[in-house]
């Protein structure tokens, strides 16, 4: 599903008057979650899931089939854990 298709679904499901209003709602949600994750705060939506951040340690490795090595620095990564309601809905679909 593309973003445009998702916006149409949000418009229909949420009863928005226009696609522009639905797109603003989707953008506001995405921007709000992004802002919270930048501050390393978690966003928990009961039944839907939880957005969090995790600290990923530095990683060193070798490229298979060559003698080249690489180093991936430590960083913070976003993570999402689905809620029970969504897991059950998908399993029963």
Secondary structure, DSSP 4 states (H G I P E B T S, - for coil): --HHHHHHHHHHHHT-SSHHHHHHHHHHHHHHHHHHHHTT--EEETTTEEEEEEEEPPEEEE-TTSS-EEEE--EEEEEEEE-HHHHHHHHT-
